[in-house]
Amino acid sequence: MIPLDRAVIARLESHGERFELLVDPEAAGRYRHGEEGLELEDVVASLNVFENASRAERASDETLKKVFHTTVFEEIAPQIIRKGEIHLTAEQRRQMIVDKRRQVVAFISRNAVNPQTGLPHPPHRIEMAMEEARVNIDPFRHLDELVKDTVKALRPLLPIRFEELRLAVRIPAEDAARAYAGIAAAATIEQQEWQKDGSWICVVRIPAGIQDDFYSLVNRLSKGDADVKKLKQIY
């Protein structure tokens, strides 16, 4: 469960009754959008349903049964999170918008390129275009949805296309074991093979926007002795 000092109130009013939970605002937003792997205990600060959380007044079993037909917290809490309102202070909302906006910019810069040059747009250029397009960020919407709407708004201002690269990489024997973990963390390995001389070859897929960073990573892991060959761009 999350610390109480990070919690805000999620409130649902139904059948003339009020029900409140103490939740992490960002995690609650992800939970209500169905993020996989996010457990209820990662969202709440207390395993109690309140009538008034500020006064620590719990909702009665009678009221819970009347509205939810159960008193089981794990069955009630998801309904409150998904259907209710999450109450933020102005500062909490501002910070969540700033953080989510930064995530949108980073995702676009990492995964999209300028089709005229084949190079990624710098983050500051994306931010300026978002300002010009007056892109609004809802802190509770899923990142994928925000990226989709943002790209739609930016296309009249920026030439932009999402694409991936497929690369063949060969790491010499002396660096292969050490390089494996770093490359596996940065790219999707589609094929791999260990050679008789101890070297490692692989075919990886990366977002086109990180190609320069990936080349630098491979050079660093191999002390500049690796071979990298571009195989195909994936649109």
NORZIVEN-V62979 format. One record per backbone hydrogen bond with DSSP energy under -1.0 kcal/mol. CO is the residue of the C=O (numbers start at 1). NH is the residue of the N-H. Records with the same first field share a line. If there is no record, write none. Layout:
CO=NH + NH
//
This chain:
3=6
4=7
8=23
9=87
10=21
11=85
12=19
14=17
17=14
19=12
20=50
21=10
22=45
23=8
24=28
25=29
26=30
27=31
28=32
30=35
31=34
35=38
39=42
40=43 + 44
43=24
44=2
49=59
50=20
52=57
53=56
57=51 + 52
60=64
61=65
62=66
63=67
64=68
72=75 + 76
73=77
76=80
77=81
78=82
79=83
80=84
85=11
89=93
90=94
91=95
92=96
93=97
94=98
95=99
96=100
97=101
98=102
99=103
100=104
101=105
102=106
103=107
104=108
105=109
106=110
107=111
108=112
111=163
113=161
114=117 + 118
119=114
122=126
123=127
124=128
125=129
126=130
127=131
128=132
129=133
130=135
138=141
142=146
143=147
144=148
145=149
146=150
147=151
148=152
149=153
150=154
151=155
154=157 + 158
161=113
163=208
164=234
165=206
166=231 + 232
167=204
168=229
169=202
170=227
171=200
172=175 + 176
175=179
176=180
179=183
180=184
181=185
182=186
183=187
188=205
191=203
193=201
195=198
199=195
200=171
201=193
202=169
203=190 + 191
204=167
205=188
206=165
207=210
208=211
210=214
211=215
212=216
213=217
214=218
215=219
216=220
217=221
218=222
219=224
222=225
227=170
229=168
232=166
234=164
//
